[in-house]
């Protein structure tokens, strides 16, 4: 009888033991689609959207905009600083870093790294380009002699984004760069006035190392929750959690969370291949698919989550304003009249988009809502071209004109990448342009070659491009000021205007919000009048998340933080 009791009781104990165990996660990694290789995984050297998809887990800035509230939020900072004035009325911000923060090699992050980053970026011969035009608004930096985690940053007090500039900077680890001490005794003013031909002793050795591609490809030392394990160009990147991560004590901070052990990026250029990988469970996060595929997958893969994140990205067709033919504003207006943006939104994006009229996202308060976004008018395009003397004299269906004694046909190349969206946009444009005798040749090209061979050298006619803005207020200097019309410059359309240049500088130096908004309206109006590019639309960020994860989206680029995704547990 006792034996029977033991046999009956034993399963009960086993059952209780099973119930007491916490359910185990069904996954320890997450797989994310990248359509192209990011090339540079370091935010200081390259801040492009595709690179951000990866580096946001390896590096964290000193502060950022919270993904939910979109308000400035400290990460490495003890708090977000406010502007102060010294006895002479100079504006400064006191930066205080938390003492817990470390680089992934265990070294403490200190004010030395903050100072080093700003100085190295401002050097005229250092390779990071995108930050120079912003950090030039820093006038001086003073380390605290009594506290290695404090520094005063003196700024141009009129600069509109001074607070955001000092509070959201990414840092570089000074200790990994050769001869980095060469900057210790050089002030900001001296760096800003430095002659490229006359460098201080030891600077050449430092710059040779600082500009080396290893710092954004193989020798990547971050301060974020993940580190780079492996990277096979055009195939994959793999990240894993940093061991003994300093941010483990700050898991309420979304930028420091580590809900998954590994983050894998799979580089798949072909959309159908990516869709197949999603269906097969080889991908967990896919974004950027055409709306038609997004809608179809809702039926084919109903167990996945289909999220629409607010997006500050927009599409446009760049016009090379350095091309003598396209330097004519009327030609640019005629071309813009041939683009049926509303049809693109409805037919290509299934309504997931909003037309725009200028280089500011429609969701931003700076956007000028008084401008007409329905400029598609084939008749108007024909009228403009006729007035400019373009006509089809040889009956070959392409208008022509004598220019400098030679008859030229209005034939333009439109560069696109291999994506389906770009192809559809190009075909719609080509179809409408044919109606007025403008020949558009669609030329596919890898984005890297397009940038290096065409965009950065102004060796193109038209190019289908995208621009990503963040929740931070827009600073139009980088994309639209004449200063940046140069080889490898950031003014990609080569547009120059003394009027817009003046407005840009007024905007940058106006801290009063209402006054700045009025200046933005004028700037937007002037861009609208000059038509330097053809503005298309801003899509919503369509993100598909596989069934193994609970996910949220954000208006911040790139629309999500995979490290915050909750892994679903296995069912008993």
C-alpha positions, 0 to 999 in steps of 0.5 A: 500500500505504501508503494502505491502512495509513493507512486501517486504522490510523486507525479504531484510533486513533479507537477508542482515543480513544473508550475513553479518554473518560470516559462523560458523565452522561446528565443534569445536573438532577433533577426533584422533586415537591412536592404544594403550594407551600412558601410560605417558603423560609427555615428561620428563618422557616418550618421546615415539612416542605414548606419543608425539601424546598427550603431544605435545598439553599439553607441549611445549619445550623452542624451537623446529624445525619449522614444515615447515622450520625444523629450530630451532624456539623459543617458550618460548625463546626470541631467539635461543641462540648461543654458547659463551665462558667465560674468561677461554674458557668454552662454555655456552649458555645464555637462556632468557625466554619470560616473558609472558609464564605461566603454565596452573595454571597461574604461570609464567615460569621462569629460576627456572623451567629451572634449576629445570628440569635439576637438577631433571632429572640428579639425579641418582635416578630420574625416567626419563631415556631418557634425562640423557645421553644427559643432562650429557653434562651440566657442570653448570648452573648459574641463573642471580641474576638480571633477573628471566628469564635468566640463563647461561648454561655451556656445554661440548663445544665439544658435537655435539648437545649442542645448540639443547640440551639447546634450545629444552628442555621441562620444569617441574613446580618446584612449584608443586613438594614437597620439590623441594627446596632441589635442590636449593643449590646443584650444577650440579657437585655435582648431577652428582657425587652423591652417590645413597646410600648417599642422602642429607637430604630431597632428599628422600622425594623429589624423592618419589614425583618426581617419583610418576606416578601422574606427568605423569597421573593425576596431569598433569600441562602443558604450552601448548595450551591444558589441559587434561580433562579426561583419561580413560585407553585404551579407550580415552583421551580428551583435551580442550583449556586452558582458558586465554591462554598466547599463544593467543598473539602468534598465528603465532607460530604453536606450540601455535595455538588453531584452535579447541576447543577440541582434543579427542583421541580415543584408538582403537587397532583393525584396522577394527574398526578404519576404520569403525569409520573413515567412520562413521565420528567418527574419523578425523585423522588416521595414521599408517594404512597398505598401502592396507587399505590406498589405498582402502579408497581412493576409499571408502571415496574420500572426505577425504584427503590422505596425505603422510608425510616424515617420520623419522620412521623405522622398524627393527627386534631386535635380542637379542645379550645377547642370547649366540646363537645370540651373533654369528655375523654369525648367525645374518647375516644368519637371515638377509639374510632371510628377503626379504625387497624389497618384504615387501615394494612392497607387504605390503607397496605398494611401500610406503617405502625405505629400509635401512641398518643401524640405521640412516634414509636414508633422513639424510646426515649422512646416508652411501649410499655406503652400499648394501641394497639388502642382501636377499639371501636364498642360502647365509643363507644356506651356513652360517648355514652349515659352522657353523655346522647346519644341519637337522640330524633328518629330521624334517625340522629344522636344529640342532647342538650339543651345550654344549653336547646337541642337539639344534634345531634352533628354535626362537620366534619372538615377534610381537604386534597385528598390521597387518604390524607386522603380515605380516612382520613376516609371510614373514620372517617365510616363507623364514626361513623355506626354510633353516630349521630355525623355527620361532615361531610368538608370539603376545604380548601386547607392554607394556608386551613385553617391561616390560617382554622381551625387557627390561630384554633381555628375547627374541630371536627376536622382531619386533620393530620401531624406531622414529627419529626426524629432530635433528641430530642423537646421537647414544649413547642411542641406541647403546652404551654398557653403556646402556646394562642393565635392562630397558636400552635403548640399546634394542638389548643388542649389545656391541662393543668397536669399535662402542663405541669408534666411538659413543664417537668421534661422540658425541664430534665432532662439525665439520659437515664434520668430524662428517659425516665421523665418522658416515659413519664408525659407520654405516659401523661397525653396518652393518658389525656386524648386531646387528639387522635386518634393514627393511625399513622406510615407508612414514607417511600415514595420513588420515584427514576427510573432515571437516578439512584443514590439512598440514603435516610435517617431524617432528614426529608424522607428523602433528599438529592437533592444526594447522588444519583449520576447514571448515565452514558450507555452506550457 
